[in-house]
Amino acid sequence: MFKIMTTKIVLITLSDFPGMKIQRARDMGHSKEEAVRYLLQWETLGPNRDRPRKPPLPEPSMLRLYKLSAPAKGSGIF
């Protein structure tokens, strides 16, 4: 189950575990809604070339789905 986020995008890691980074993936499709895009975001450790990691390990992070829409024309934003 997932929740579409309607708040601002998180730009810093929420985890206090050392080495955690934000990863993002943009949609590659087309929305039926005009000027709408989707973005997935999650926190993870950096690459490890498929080698096992030594404990301690971070807790699982939340996978967030953001719905982005362009500002209305004439809104003065951007």
C-alpha positions in Angstrom: 0.0 0.0 0.0 1.3 3.5 -0.7 0.2 7.0 -0.1 0.4 9.9 -2.6 2.2 12.7 -0.8 0.7 16.1 -1.2 3.2 17.9 0.9 6.6 19.4 0.1 9.3 17.0 -1.1 11.8 16.0 1.6 15.2 17.2 0.6 17.2 15.9 3.5 17.5 12.4 4.9 15.1 11.7 7.7 17.2 8.8 9.0 20.0 9.6 11.4 21.9 6.4 10.4 25.4 7.3 9.0 25.7 7.1 5.2 22.0 7.3 4.3 21.3 9.1 1.1 18.1 10.1 -0.8 17.4 8.3 -4.0 14.8 9.5 -6.5 13.2 8.1 -9.7 11.1 10.2 -12.0 8.2 8.7 -13.9 8.8 7.8 -17.5 5.2 7.7 -18.6 2.4 10.2 -19.2 -0.3 11.3 -16.8 -3.9 11.7 -17.9 -3.8 14.9 -15.9 -2.2 17.8 -17.7 1.2 19.1 -16.2 1.3 16.3 -13.6 4.4 14.1 -13.0 5.2 11.6 -10.3 8.3 11.0 -8.3 9.4 8.1 -6.1 11.8 8.8 -3.3 13.5 6.6 -0.7 16.5 6.6 1.6 19.3 4.0 1.3 22.9 3.4 1.9 25.3 4.0 -1.0 26.4 1.2 -3.4 28.1 -1.9 -2.0 28.6 -4.0 -5.1 26.2 -6.7 -3.9 28.5 -7.6 -1.0 27.0 -8.3 2.4 27.0 -5.4 4.8 28.1 -5.8 8.4 25.7 -4.8 11.2 24.4 -2.5 12.4 22.1 -2.0 9.5 19.5 0.8 9.1 15.8 0.3 9.6 13.8 0.1 6.3 12.9 3.5 4.9 9.6 4.7 3.6 9.0 4.6 -0.1 7.3 7.9 -1.0 5.3 8.7 -4.1 5.0 12.4 -4.8 2.5 13.9 -7.3 4.0 17.0 -8.8 2.0 19.6 -10.7 3.1 22.7 -12.5 2.0 26.0 -11.0 -1.0 27.6 -12.7 -0.2 30.2 -15.4 -0.2 33.7 -14.0 0.3 32.5 -10.4 3.6 34.4 -10.1 5.5 31.2 -9.1 8.5 30.6 -11.3 
